[in-house]
Amino acid sequence: MRPIHKSSEPASLSAYRQTPLATFDGMPSQTKRDLKAQLLHEQGHLCAYCMSRIEPLKMKVAHWHSQKHYAGEQLTYANLLACCWGGEGNPPLGQYCDTRQGDRDLMYNPATPAHHGRMKIRYLGNGTIRSDDADFDGQLNEVLNLNLPRLVRNRRAVVDAVRQKLSSLPGTRKKAELTKLVRKWESPDSQSRLNPYCEVALHILRMHQNCP
């Protein structure tokens, strides 16, 4: 999970919200395409929760506050996130991200600036995601299932790749070399896509930057 910085909502969503009895499920196709494109752009084509790669035909528009319990926020742009399919169709133990969350509340929204510092996310060397906020840590596992074995393996592969890169640098790792690697992982490509699980790599690299 990484902090998401919201940009302006699509003009078509603003216009649609002003129509009488507008609902998310009744959103016109073009408006939904505009919405998906904007969400993907600002999230670097990564799922808001697990950070796996998502594309227009392989994603869902998720509600941080569910439509069932917060109907008034169903078209609020700040409440909308791009997410992966999250094991849709699998038994609950095989579901994750928004599919696993369902209608349950989540303490922090990765797209709310005031929540970014409160999430207290960190990644262990074995690929596990944790939060130093005990209640949110429980939600990462119970509500989002982000320590599903497949996700842990994917994050562990990133940990191993970054460690291998660091070990290949000759001599003492210079600050400039670490800065270059950080920029690589935090910068989107020409299609606005970030590397999957980029926040895992950045967590490791920033720890090295902070070492004396």
MDAnalysis code that builds the backbone (N, CA, C; Angstrom):
import MDAnalysis as mda
import numpy as np

u = mda.Universe.empty(636, n_residues=212, atom_resindex=np.repeat(np.arange(212), 3), trajectory=True)
u.add_TopologyAttr("name", ["N", "CA", "C"] * 212)
u.add_TopologyAttr("resid", np.arange(1, 213))
u.add_TopologyAttr("resname", ["MET", "ARG", "PRO", "ILE", "HIS", "LYS", "SER", "SER", "GLU", "PRO", "ALA", "SER", "LEU", "SER", "ALA", "TYR", "ARG", "GLN", "THR", "PRO", "LEU", "ALA", "THR", "PHE", "ASP", "GLY", "MET", "PRO", "SER", "GLN", "THR", "LYS", "ARG", "ASP", "LEU", "LYS", "ALA", "GLN", "LEU", "LEU", "HIS", "GLU", "GLN", "GLY", "HIS", "LEU", "CYS", "ALA", "TYR", "CYS", "MET", "SER", "ARG", "ILE", "GLU", "PRO", "LEU", "LYS", "MET", "LYS", "VAL", "ALA", "HIS", "TRP", "HIS", "SER", "GLN", "LYS", "HIS", "TYR", "ALA", "GLY", "GLU", "GLN", "LEU", "THR", "TYR", "ALA", "ASN", "LEU", "LEU", "ALA", "CYS", "CYS", "TRP", "GLY", "GLY", "GLU", "GLY", "ASN", "PRO", "PRO", "LEU", "GLY", "GLN", "TYR", "CYS", "ASP", "THR", "ARG", "GLN", "GLY", "ASP", "ARG", "ASP", "LEU", "MET", "TYR", "ASN", "PRO", "ALA", "THR", "PRO", "ALA", "HIS", "HIS", "GLY", "ARG", "MET", "LYS", "ILE", "ARG", "TYR", "LEU", "GLY", "ASN", "GLY", "THR", "ILE", "ARG", "SER", "ASP", "ASP", "ALA", "ASP", "PHE", "ASP", "GLY", "GLN", "LEU", "ASN", "GLU", "VAL", "LEU", "ASN", "LEU", "ASN", "LEU", "PRO", "ARG", "LEU", "VAL", "ARG", "ASN", "ARG", "ARG", "ALA", "VAL", "VAL", "ASP", "ALA", "VAL", "ARG", "GLN", "LYS", "LEU", "SER", "SER", "LEU", "PRO", "GLY", "THR", "ARG", "LYS", "LYS", "ALA", "GLU", "LEU", "THR", "LYS", "LEU", "VAL", "ARG", "LYS", "TRP", "GLU", "SER", "PRO", "ASP", "SER", "GLN", "SER", "ARG", "LEU", "ASN", "PRO", "TYR", "CYS", "GLU", "VAL", "ALA", "LEU", "HIS", "ILE", "LEU", "ARG", "MET", "HIS", "GLN", "ASN", "CYS", "PRO"])
u.atoms.positions = np.array([
    [0.850, -1.194, 0.000],
    [0.000, 0.000, 0.000],
    [0.882, 1.239, 0.000],
    [0.542, 2.198, -0.852],
    [1.349, 3.406, -0.955],
    [0.422, 4.620, -0.896],
    [0.937, 5.770, -0.427],
    [0.122, 6.992, -0.434],
    [-0.262, 7.372, -1.856],
    [-1.516, 7.724, -2.045],
    [-2.027, 8.145, -3.351],
    [-2.345, 9.630, -3.276],
    [-1.896, 10.368, -4.267],
    [-2.144, 11.807, -4.297],
    [-3.191, 12.097, -5.375],
    [-4.376, 12.438, -4.936],
    [-5.497, 12.677, -5.840],
    [-5.282, 13.931, -6.670],
    [-5.695, 13.839, -7.935],
    [-5.704, 15.009, -8.806],
    [-7.161, 15.427, -9.017],
    [-7.408, 16.278, -9.983],
    [-8.770, 16.737, -10.230],
    [-9.606, 15.599, -10.804],
    [-10.852, 15.539, -10.417],
    [-11.731, 14.497, -10.925],
    [-12.083, 14.765, -12.390],
    [-12.451, 13.736, -13.149],
    [-12.856, 13.938, -14.546],
    [-14.065, 14.868, -14.640],
    [-14.055, 15.732, -15.646],
    [-15.165, 16.666, -15.828],
    [-16.479, 15.929, -16.027],
    [-16.424, 14.775, -16.694],
    [-17.651, 14.021, -16.938],
    [-18.254, 13.483, -15.644],
    [-17.403, 13.158, -14.658],
    [-17.926, 12.709, -13.361],
    [-18.584, 13.875, -12.638],
    [-17.965, 15.050, -12.675],
    [-18.548, 16.237, -12.040],
    [-19.925, 16.535, -12.624],
    [-20.022, 16.447, -13.959],
    [-21.294, 16.737, -14.622],
    [-22.337, 15.686, -14.279],
    [-21.947, 14.435, -14.284],
    [-22.901, 13.364, -14.008],
    [-23.445, 13.454, -12.587],
    [-22.590, 13.820, -11.632],
    [-23.021, 13.901, -10.240],
    [-24.129, 14.939, -10.050],
    [-24.217, 15.900, -10.950],
    [-25.229, 16.948, -10.837],
    [-26.584, 16.527, -11.418],
    [-26.618, 15.386, -12.097],
    [-27.875, 14.941, -12.677],
    [-28.774, 14.358, -11.600],
    [-30.089, 14.504, -11.753],
    [-31.018, 13.991, -10.739],
    [-30.876, 12.476, -10.554],
    [-30.879, 12.050, -9.302],
    [-30.853, 10.634, -8.937],
    [-29.630, 9.891, -9.490],
    [-28.521, 10.597, -9.620],
    [-27.293, 9.967, -10.120],
    [-26.790, 8.928, -9.113],
    [-26.423, 7.760, -9.615],
    [-25.855, 6.696, -8.782],
    [-24.610, 6.142, -9.454],
    [-23.769, 5.494, -8.668],
    [-22.562, 4.901, -9.233],
    [-22.914, 3.819, -10.245],
    [-23.863, 2.960, -9.911],
    [-24.214, 1.860, -10.808],
    [-24.868, 2.343, -12.096],
    [-25.432, 3.553, -12.069],
    [-26.056, 4.094, -13.271],
    [-25.139, 4.987, -14.081],
    [-23.865, 5.020, -13.737],
    [-22.907, 5.894, -14.412],
    [-22.787, 5.546, -15.894],
    [-22.840, 6.534, -16.790],
    [-22.665, 6.274, -18.230],
    [-21.310, 5.638, -18.522],
    [-21.262, 4.859, -19.589],
    [-20.040, 4.121, -19.935],
    [-18.841, 5.049, -20.146],
    [-19.057, 6.159, -20.850],
    [-17.947, 7.067, -21.113],
    [-17.429, 7.698, -19.823],
    [-18.336, 8.043, -18.926],
    [-17.928, 8.608, -17.643],
    [-17.101, 7.603, -16.854],
    [-17.518, 6.332, -16.886],
    [-16.760, 5.311, -16.169],
    [-15.384, 5.109, -16.799],
    [-15.302, 5.185, -18.134],
    [-13.994, 5.070, -18.789],
    [-13.088, 6.236, -18.392],
    [-13.659, 7.437, -18.345],
    [-12.886, 8.610, -17.922],
    [-12.399, 8.439, -16.485],
    [-13.279, 7.921, -15.645],
    [-12.943, 7.729, -14.234],
    [-11.814, 6.712, -14.089],
    [-11.918, 5.591, -14.765],
    [-10.875, 4.571, -14.685],
    [-9.535, 5.116, -15.155],
    [-9.569, 5.867, -16.269],
    [-8.326, 6.413, -16.812],
    [-7.660, 7.356, -15.827],
    [-8.447, 8.187, -15.161],
    [-7.873, 9.140, -14.213],
    [-7.338, 8.435, -12.974],
    [-8.070, 7.453, -12.467],
    [-7.619, 6.708, -11.296],
    [-6.325, 5.948, -11.606],
    [-6.275, 5.316, -12.767],
    [-5.070, 4.587, -13.151],
    [-3.872, 5.530, -13.258],
    [-4.097, 6.692, -13.851],
    [-3.006, 7.653, -14.025],
    [-2.438, 8.087, -12.679],
    [-3.291, 8.446, -11.740],
    [-2.778, 8.961, -10.462],
    [-2.244, 7.850, -9.557],
    [-2.624, 6.601, -9.808],
    [-2.123, 5.484, -9.008],
    [-0.983, 4.737, -9.697],
    [-0.546, 5.235, -10.836],
    [0.549, 4.572, -11.531],
    [0.203, 3.188, -12.034],
    [-1.097, 2.955, -12.315],
    [-1.575, 1.655, -12.796],
    [-1.308, 0.549, -11.780],
    [-1.390, 0.885, -10.498],
    [-1.223, -0.095, -9.426],
    [-2.478, -0.138, -8.565],
    [-2.806, -1.315, -8.094],
    [-3.932, -1.465, -7.162],
    [-3.682, -0.615, -5.922],
    [-4.722, 0.048, -5.458],
    [-4.597, 0.950, -4.304],
    [-4.167, 0.221, -3.044],
    [-4.396, -1.081, -2.962],
    [-4.085, -1.810, -1.738],
    [-2.868, -2.730, -1.877],
    [-2.880, -3.650, -2.846],
    [-1.764, -4.608, -2.921],
    [-0.626, -4.140, -3.824],
    [-0.854, -3.120, -4.660],
    [0.158, -2.556, -5.565],
    [0.519, -3.480, -6.719],
    [-0.361, -4.418, -7.055],
    [-0.154, -5.218, -8.257],
    [-0.548, -4.400, -9.480],
    [-0.085, -4.808, -10.666],
    [-0.395, -4.099, -11.900],
    [-1.879, -4.235, -12.251],
    [-2.528, -3.141, -12.607],
    [-3.907, -3.152, -13.070],
    [-4.008, -2.363, -14.368],
    [-4.993, -2.708, -15.177],
    [-5.242, -2.068, -16.457],
    [-6.749, -1.848, -16.598],
    [-7.176, -1.037, -17.577],
    [-8.611, -0.718, -17.698],
    [-9.539, -1.922, -17.715],
    [-9.116, -3.009, -18.355],
    [-9.977, -4.192, -18.437],
    [-9.676, -5.211, -17.340],
    [-8.731, -4.897, -16.476],
    [-8.375, -5.799, -15.384],
    [-8.327, -5.026, -14.070],
    [-9.422, -4.395, -13.735],
    [-9.508, -3.599, -12.507],
    [-10.962, -3.369, -12.136],
    [-11.170, -2.843, -10.972],
    [-12.498, -2.394, -10.553],
    [-12.365, -1.024, -9.898],
    [-13.429, -0.238, -9.951],
    [-13.470, 1.018, -9.204],
    [-14.052, 0.688, -7.838],
    [-13.247, 0.864, -6.812],
    [-13.634, 0.495, -5.453],
    [-14.013, 1.728, -4.642],
    [-14.823, 1.500, -3.616],
    [-15.237, 2.557, -2.691],
    [-14.572, 2.300, -1.342],
    [-13.741, 3.258, -0.893],
    [-13.148, 3.109, 0.443],
    [-14.264, 3.031, 1.485],
    [-15.197, 3.957, 1.464],
    [-16.433, 3.849, 2.219],
    [-17.459, 3.180, 1.319],
    [-18.018, 2.073, 1.753],
    [-18.882, 1.270, 0.896],
    [-20.152, 2.013, 0.480],
    [-20.671, 1.617, -0.673],
    [-21.933, 2.182, -1.145],
    [-23.078, 1.817, -0.210],
    [-23.006, 0.629, 0.379],
    [-24.083, 0.163, 1.244],
    [-24.249, 1.045, 2.475],
    [-23.150, 1.406, 3.105],
    [-23.210, 2.155, 4.362],
    [-23.015, 3.657, 4.191],
    [-22.501, 4.085, 3.041],
    [-22.229, 5.511, 2.813],
    [-22.711, 5.900, 1.413],
    [-24.011, 5.745, 1.195],
    [-24.575, 5.993, -0.139],
    [-24.277, 7.403, -0.638],
    [-24.181, 8.360, 0.274],
    [-23.924, 9.739, -0.116],
    [-22.527, 9.967, -0.665],
    [-21.618, 8.994, -0.500],
    [-20.243, 9.135, -0.981],
    [-19.961, 8.284, -2.225],
    [-21.006, 7.692, -2.800],
    [-20.775, 6.752, -3.896],
    [-20.184, 7.409, -5.142],
    [-20.379, 8.728, -5.290],
    [-19.819, 9.449, -6.434],
    [-18.798, 10.501, -6.004],
    [-18.358, 10.429, -4.746],
    [-17.336, 11.347, -4.244],
    [-15.969, 10.867, -4.711],
    [-15.292, 11.697, -5.472],
    [-14.044, 11.254, -6.097],
    [-13.002, 10.821, -5.073],
    [-12.909, 11.516, -3.952],
    [-11.927, 11.171, -2.925],
    [-12.170, 9.782, -2.339],
    [-13.383, 9.260, -2.512],
    [-13.749, 7.957, -1.969],
    [-13.506, 6.824, -2.963],
    [-13.105, 7.156, -4.179],
    [-12.981, 6.159, -5.247],
    [-11.524, 5.780, -5.487],
    [-11.287, 4.485, -5.630],
    [-9.943, 3.940, -5.815],
    [-9.961, 2.908, -6.930],
    [-8.853, 2.769, -7.613],
    [-8.697, 1.702, -8.600],
    [-8.075, 0.498, -7.897],
    [-8.720, -0.650, -8.026],
    [-8.237, -1.858, -7.354],
    [-8.217, -3.042, -8.308],
    [-7.445, -4.053, -7.943],
    [-7.407, -5.295, -8.700],
    [-8.687, -6.088, -8.442],
    [-8.830, -7.203, -9.118],
    [-10.021, -8.031, -8.926],
    [-9.994, -8.775, -7.596],
    [-8.831, -8.886, -6.988],
    [-8.734, -9.409, -5.630],
    [-9.258, -10.815, -5.419],
    [-9.006, -11.708, -6.373],
    [-9.450, -13.090, -6.187],
    [-10.946, -13.248, -6.236],
    [-11.609, -12.392, -6.994],
    [-13.069, -12.451, -7.110],
    [-13.502, -13.843, -7.569],
    [-14.499, -14.401, -6.893],
    [-14.984, -15.738, -7.220],
    [-14.351, -16.823, -6.375],
    [-13.264, -16.504, -5.682],
    [-12.623, -17.473, -4.796],
    [-13.309, -17.504, -3.438],
    [-13.082, -18.538, -2.648],
    [-13.559, -18.540, -1.259],
    [-12.937, -17.365, -0.505],
    [-13.539, -16.926, 0.603],
    [-13.040, -15.755, 1.339],
    [-11.545, -15.785, 1.664],
    [-11.009, -16.955, 2.000],
    [-9.584, -17.024, 2.352],
    [-8.682, -16.730, 1.158],
    [-9.213, -16.851, -0.055],
    [-8.433, -16.570, -1.246],
    [-8.715, -15.204, -1.834],
    [-9.519, -14.399, -1.152],
    [-9.839, -13.049, -1.605],
    [-8.948, -12.029, -0.906],
    [-8.764, -10.884, -1.545],
    [-7.930, -9.833, -0.972],
    [-8.358, -8.486, -1.545],
    [-7.769, -7.434, -1.004],
    [-8.057, -6.052, -1.426],
    [-9.550, -5.748, -1.320],
    [-10.113, -5.018, -2.275],
    [-11.507, -4.585, -2.173],
    [-12.483, -5.752, -2.151],
    [-12.173, -6.821, -2.885],
    [-13.063, -7.988, -2.899],
    [-13.199, -8.563, -1.503],
    [-12.114, -8.644, -0.785],
    [-12.131, -9.152, 0.583],
    [-12.795, -8.144, 1.536],
    [-12.557, -6.857, 1.310],
    [-13.094, -5.817, 2.194],
    [-14.618, -5.814, 2.198],
    [-15.222, -5.943, 1.010],
    [-16.672, -5.905, 0.941],
    [-17.224, -4.600, 1.484],
    [-18.163, -4.697, 2.409],
    [-18.799, -3.507, 2.978],
    [-18.171, -3.082, 4.305],
    [-17.068, -3.720, 4.690],
    [-16.448, -3.388, 5.976],
    [-15.655, -2.084, 5.892],
    [-15.642, -1.358, 6.990],
    [-14.887, -0.107, 7.056],
    [-13.391, -0.391, 7.185],
    [-12.607, 0.507, 6.623],
    [-11.154, 0.472, 6.739],
    [-10.729, 1.772, 7.402],
    [-9.826, 1.693, 8.366],
    [-9.459, 2.864, 9.158],
    [-8.903, 4.002, 8.319],
    [-8.017, 3.662, 7.380],
    [-7.300, 4.703, 6.648],
    [-7.471, 4.527, 5.138],
    [-7.621, 5.656, 4.475],
    [-7.745, 5.706, 3.028],
    [-6.388, 6.111, 2.445],
    [-5.763, 5.295, 1.600],
    [-4.460, 5.664, 1.060],
    [-4.493, 6.910, 0.183],
    [-5.708, 7.385, -0.156],
    [-5.837, 8.590, -0.970],
    [-6.207, 9.823, -0.150],
    [-6.165, 9.707, 1.168],
    [-6.449, 10.841, 2.048],
    [-5.148, 11.327, 2.675],
    [-4.672, 12.524, 2.317],
    [-3.370, 12.991, 2.827],
    [-3.229, 12.917, 4.344],
    [-4.292, 13.226, 5.074],
    [-4.219, 13.203, 6.536],
    [-4.004, 11.794, 7.084],
    [-4.279, 10.772, 6.272],
    [-4.120, 9.388, 6.717],
    [-2.743, 8.820, 6.417],
    [-1.986, 9.469, 5.535],
    [-0.726, 8.881, 5.064],
    [0.231, 8.566, 6.208],
    [0.427, 9.504, 7.098],
    [1.351, 9.273, 8.194],
    [0.821, 8.327, 9.244],
    [-0.493, 8.162, 9.288],
    [-1.096, 7.307, 10.311],
    [-1.053, 5.828, 9.950],
    [-0.895, 5.522, 8.666],
    [-0.908, 4.121, 8.254],
    [0.284, 3.355, 8.820],
    [1.441, 4.021, 8.950],
    [2.641, 3.437, 9.567],
    [2.997, 2.078, 8.955],
    [2.994, 2.041, 7.621],
    [3.279, 0.795, 6.907],
    [4.778, 0.520, 6.858],
    [5.135, -0.744, 6.994],
    [6.516, -1.167, 6.764],
    [6.497, -2.575, 6.186],
    [7.615, -2.952, 5.566],
    [7.723, -4.249, 4.904],
    [8.903, -5.019, 5.481],
    [8.657, -6.270, 5.818],
    [9.711, -7.112, 6.374],
    [10.479, -7.794, 5.253],
    [11.644, -8.314, 5.591],
    [12.492, -8.950, 4.599],
    [11.867, -10.177, 3.953],
    [10.909, -10.803, 4.629],
    [10.269, -11.991, 4.066],
    [9.063, -11.651, 3.185],
    [8.828, -10.345, 2.957],
    [7.725, -9.932, 2.099],
    [6.433, -9.610, 2.816],
    [6.427, -9.719, 4.125],
    [5.226, -9.434, 4.902],
    [4.999, -7.929, 5.015],
    [3.746, -7.501, 4.941],
    [3.391, -6.103, 5.178],
    [2.875, -5.979, 6.607],
    [3.294, -4.921, 7.288],
    [2.888, -4.678, 8.665],
    [2.554, -3.203, 8.846],
    [1.822, -2.912, 9.902],
    [1.618, -1.536, 10.329],
    [1.952, -1.445, 11.804],
    [2.603, -0.353, 12.195],
    [2.904, -0.147, 13.606],
    [1.680, 0.329, 14.381],
    [0.594, 0.602, 13.686],
    [-0.700, 0.843, 14.320],
    [-1.365, -0.528, 14.461],
    [-1.494, -1.006, 15.682],
    [-1.953, -2.381, 15.910],
    [-3.331, -2.647, 15.307],
    [-4.238, -1.687, 15.417],
    [-5.590, -1.889, 14.877],
    [-5.564, -1.966, 13.354],
    [-4.784, -1.093, 12.739],
    [-4.704, -1.114, 11.284],
    [-3.962, -2.352, 10.803],
    [-2.975, -2.789, 11.573],
    [-2.264, -4.013, 11.235],
    [-3.242, -5.181, 11.162],
    [-4.171, -5.218, 12.096],
    [-5.196, -6.262, 12.069],
    [-6.044, -6.177, 10.824],
    [-6.359, -4.949, 10.394],
    [-7.176, -4.784, 9.204],
    [-6.424, -5.177, 7.931],
    [-5.124, -4.933, 7.890],
    [-4.342, -5.351, 6.729],
    [-4.480, -6.851, 6.492],
    [-4.611, -7.599, 7.597],
    [-4.737, -9.049, 7.501],
    [-6.178, -9.514, 7.401],
    [-7.036, -9.004, 8.264],
    [-8.399, -9.513, 8.332],
    [-9.318, -8.911, 7.277],
    [-9.190, -7.610, 7.018],
    [-10.090, -6.934, 6.081],
    [-9.556, -7.007, 4.649],
    [-8.245, -6.795, 4.461],
    [-7.674, -6.758, 3.120],
    [-6.920, -8.035, 2.732],
    [-6.541, -8.834, 3.707],
    [-5.819, -10.089, 3.455],
    [-4.542, -9.853, 2.637],
    [-3.806, -8.815, 2.987],
    [-2.619, -8.451, 2.210],
    [-1.410, -9.340, 2.487],
    [-1.527, -10.241, 3.464],
    [-0.456, -11.212, 3.668],
    [-0.844, -12.590, 3.138],
    [-1.713, -12.577, 2.142],
    [-1.989, -13.784, 1.375],
    [-0.653, -14.307, 0.831],
    [-0.384, -15.610, 0.907],
    [0.937, -16.129, 0.504],
    [1.414, -15.652, -0.866],
    [0.537, -15.581, -1.860],
    [0.966, -15.151, -3.191],
    [1.463, -13.716, -3.177],
    [0.790, -12.837, -2.428],
    [1.222, -11.446, -2.336],
    [2.537, -11.334, -1.574],
    [2.694, -12.133, -0.535],
    [3.949, -12.137, 0.219],
    [5.107, -12.560, -0.686],
    [4.880, -13.585, -1.508],
    [5.936, -14.041, -2.420],
    [6.299, -12.950, -3.425],
    [5.289, -12.257, -3.932],
    [5.561, -11.186, -4.902],
    [6.383, -10.063, -4.275],
    [6.044, -9.696, -3.047],
    [6.815, -8.644, -2.371],
    [8.214, -9.133, -2.021],
    [8.315, -10.403, -1.644],
    [9.637, -10.962, -1.321],
    [10.545, -10.931, -2.553],
    [9.976, -11.162, -3.731],
    [10.771, -11.107, -4.956],
    [11.341, -9.708, -5.177],
    [10.576, -8.681, -4.830],
    [11.062, -7.307, -4.943],
    [12.156, -7.052, -3.911],
    [11.945, -7.521, -2.685],
    [12.974, -7.385, -1.642],
    [14.289, -8.007, -2.109],
    [14.204, -9.223, -2.644],
    [15.408, -9.924, -3.084],
    [16.091, -9.179, -4.243],
    [15.290, -8.652, -5.163],
    [15.862, -7.933, -6.307],
    [16.591, -6.677, -5.864],
    [16.011, -5.951, -4.914],
    [16.649, -4.731, -4.425],
    [17.921, -5.068, -3.652],
    [17.867, -6.097, -2.824],
    [19.056, -6.496, -2.068],
    [20.179, -6.944, -2.993],
    [19.811, -7.660, -4.058],
    [20.824, -8.092, -5.027],
    [21.456, -6.888, -5.707],
    [20.643, -5.909, -6.052],
    [21.161, -4.707, -6.691],
    [22.101, -3.963, -5.746],
    [21.712, -3.846, -4.487],
    [22.545, -3.152, -3.514],
    [23.875, -3.877, -3.300],
    [23.833, -5.190, -3.276],
    [25.066, -5.957, -3.047],
    [26.007, -5.902, -4.245],
    [25.454, -5.565, -5.422],
    [26.294, -5.503, -6.613],
    [27.026, -4.174, -6.751],
    [26.636, -3.189, -5.939],
    [27.314, -1.893, -6.002],
    [28.693, -2.020, -5.377],
    [29.714, -1.581, -6.048],
    [31.076, -1.745, -5.529],
    [31.346, -0.863, -4.315],
    [32.040, -1.440, -3.351],
    [32.450, -0.653, -2.192],
    [31.263, -0.151, -1.390],
    [31.487, 0.918, -0.673],
    [30.434, 1.528, 0.133],
    [29.408, 2.203, -0.774],
    [28.139, 1.934, -0.520],
    [27.089, 2.519, -1.339],
    [27.029, 4.022, -1.100],
    [27.211, 4.769, -2.164],
    [27.194, 6.210, -2.049],
    [25.770, 6.736, -2.049],
    [25.596, 7.884, -1.431],
    [24.284, 8.500, -1.357],
    [23.693, 8.728, -2.744],
    [24.516, 9.141, -3.691],
    [24.038, 9.401, -5.050],
    [23.495, 8.134, -5.698],
    [24.133, 6.980, -5.428],
    [23.673, 5.727, -6.004],
    [22.316, 5.328, -5.430],
    [22.158, 5.510, -4.130],
    [20.874, 5.200, -3.501],
    [19.778, 6.133, -4.005],
    [20.133, 7.405, -4.159],
    [19.160, 8.374, -4.666],
    [18.701, 7.994, -6.068],
    [19.624, 7.525, -6.883],
    [19.287, 7.107, -8.248],
    [18.319, 5.932, -8.234],
    [18.543, 4.980, -7.341],
    [17.654, 3.830, -7.244],
    [16.278, 4.239, -6.729],
    [16.245, 5.148, -5.772],
    [14.963, 5.637, -5.248],
    [14.159, 6.286, -6.366],
    [14.814, 7.117, -7.147],
    [14.122, 7.794, -8.244],
    [13.589, 6.802, -9.261],
    [14.348, 5.737, -9.508],
    [13.900, 4.712, -10.442],
    [12.600, 4.076, -9.982],
    [12.503, 3.771, -8.697],
    [11.335, 3.072, -8.175],
    [10.147, 3.992, -7.924],
    [10.394, 5.281, -7.726],
    [9.283, 6.177, -7.446],
    [8.790, 6.934, -8.684],
    [9.461, 6.727, -9.826],
    [9.110, 7.468, -11.037],
    [8.319, 6.588, -12.007],
    [7.194, 7.077, -12.519],
    [6.438, 6.315, -13.515],
    [7.132, 6.348, -14.867],
    [6.775, 5.395, -15.737],
    [7.339, 5.372, -17.080],
    [6.552, 6.312, -17.995],
    [6.812, 6.240, -19.297],
    [6.167, 7.156, -20.243],
    [4.662, 6.949, -20.341],
    [4.173, 5.816, -19.819],
    [2.740, 5.526, -19.829],
    [2.121, 5.697, -18.443],
    [2.832, 6.430, -17.588],
    [2.367, 6.733, -16.220],
    [2.286, 5.497, -15.334],
    [3.043, 4.467, -15.640],
    [2.998, 3.237, -14.860],
    [4.188, 3.147, -13.905],
    [3.889, 2.856, -12.662],
    [4.924, 2.577, -11.670],
    [5.228, 1.086, -11.679],
    [6.383, 0.722, -11.134],
    [6.710, -0.694, -10.991],
    [5.820, -1.329, -9.927],
    [5.258, -2.512, -10.198],
    [4.453, -3.184, -9.166],
    [5.225, -3.329, -7.853],
    [4.532, -3.144, -6.762],
    [5.084, -3.274, -5.410],
    [6.231, -2.297, -5.156],
    [6.183, -1.162, -5.827],
    [7.291, -0.203, -5.738],
    [7.542, 0.277, -4.315],
    [6.508, 0.371, -3.514],
    [6.698, 0.893, -2.158],
    [7.542, -0.044, -1.308],
    [7.540, -1.328, -1.639],
    [8.400, -2.291, -0.941],
    [9.864, -1.932, -1.177],
    [10.214, -1.721, -2.440],
    [11.590, -1.348, -2.785],
    [11.981, -0.028, -2.141],
    [11.064, 0.933, -2.183],
    [11.369, 2.249, -1.619],
    [11.564, 2.186, -0.116],
    [10.816, 1.335, 0.553],
    [10.966, 1.173, 2.003],
    [12.383, 0.716, 2.335],
    [12.894, -0.264, 1.586],
    [14.239, -0.786, 1.822],
    [15.295, 0.272, 1.502],
    [15.141, 0.912, 0.363],
    [16.136, 1.894, -0.068],
    [16.196, 3.091, 0.880],
    [15.059, 3.537, 1.356],
    [15.047, 4.683, 2.270],
    [15.664, 4.335, 3.613],
    [15.525, 3.086, 4.030],
    [16.198, 2.659, 5.266],
    [17.718, 2.738, 5.094],
    [18.217, 2.336, 3.927],
    [19.649, 2.436, 3.655],
    [20.100, 3.891, 3.571],
    [19.236, 4.752, 3.014],
    [19.587, 6.169, 2.937],
    [19.734, 6.783, 4.322],
    [18.929, 6.288, 5.257],
    [18.935, 6.849, 6.609],
    [20.033, 6.247, 7.494],
    [20.709, 5.225, 6.985],
    [21.803, 4.637, 7.770],
    [23.019, 5.564, 7.743],
    [23.720, 5.689, 8.847],
    [24.915, 6.554, 8.881],
    [26.035, 5.988, 8.014],
])
